[in-house]
Amino acid sequence: MASSRKTRGRGPDGQLANMSAFAARSGRSTQTEVVVIVSVAFVIIALAELLLRAMEVPHYVLPPPSAIGAAFLTDFPHILPHLGHTLVELLGGFAIGASVGLILAAVITQFPFVEKIITPYILLLVTTPMLALVPLLILYFGFGYTPRIIAVALASGPMVMINSATGFRRVDSAKIDLARSYGATTLQIFWKIRAPMALPMILVGLMIGAIFGLLTAVGAEMVGGGFGLGNRLTTYSSMIQMPQFFAVIIILSVLGTLIYVIFFLIGKKWASWEA
């Protein structure tokens, strides 16, 4: 009886099941919780405003929230085109990296020999900062979208591949044996069993890959080029326009939060069954 309690909630391989954040249960946020969260945010902003003004901190060191908000409203029309450039780089590079990552994950889980060949190169990509390759990419492809999209693809692809491969392997072998006993082919097993069971981990990999891609895109824009949110950060910091600098930081924070929310909602709709 005690042993059954200990093993309850564990997968067939003995590991804890439902490790994905998308598979975990999350209760609906009540109106009280929303009010508390918003109230805490207002309190933090108000305290920061009062403290910075009371201590007379210069705006070029740390601007108060009111100055950041004013800069956001006045400079947003100038920032908006750069936001579009960053989104183009992020979406283009992420689409390429995620597609290649998913294909490689499917291949290496079906052909172990291929995994032995590819794994060293994937580890090399994971451990190498992509920003270090941006100057080299710019040297070959110029100051355009191409080097940035390549950098985003190289940063996001391995994240998608690693998490997806983990998901493809986390399948009950008994289900696969049962499917084979009924004459299911390898392709049918993959699409009917492996892919649906791996969906939570695939979504986690896509979310992490998108966030890594956003960071890489901004970093590549800071390294070289005359457009993008990263370029705005470099420009505003060099001109000591700190309210505008922090306004761009807020935009990037919102983008990162949106990436998480989008994949969370997708996982809640399509992968919540695993909970």
BELVENTA-V764690 format. One record per pair of residues at least 24 apart in sequence whose C-alpha atoms are under 6 Angstrom apart, sorted by the first residue. I is the first residue (numbers start at 1). J is the second residue. D is the distance in whole Angstrom. If there is no record, write none. Layout:
i->(I/I)
j->(J/J)
d->(D/D)
This chain:
i->(22/23/23/23/24/60/60/63/67/68/68/71/71/72/82/82/82/83/85/86/89/90/93/93/93/94/96/97/97/97/98/98/101/101/101/102/105/105/105/143/152/152/152/155/156/156/156/159/159/160/160/160/163/163/164/164/167/167/168/168/200)
j->(267/272/274/275/275/240/242/243/243/243/247/243/244/247/227/228/229/229/228/228/149/214/149/152/153/153/153/153/156/157/157/160/157/160/161/161/161/164/165/225/213/216/217/213/209/212/213/205/209/205/206/209/201/205/201/202/198/201/194/198/271)
d->(5/5/6/5/6/6/5/6/6/5/6/6/5/5/6/4/5/6/5/5/5/6/4/5/4/5/6/4/6/4/5/6/5/5/4/6/5/6/5/5/5/6/6/6/4/6/5/6/5/4/5/6/6/5/6/5/4/5/5/5/6)
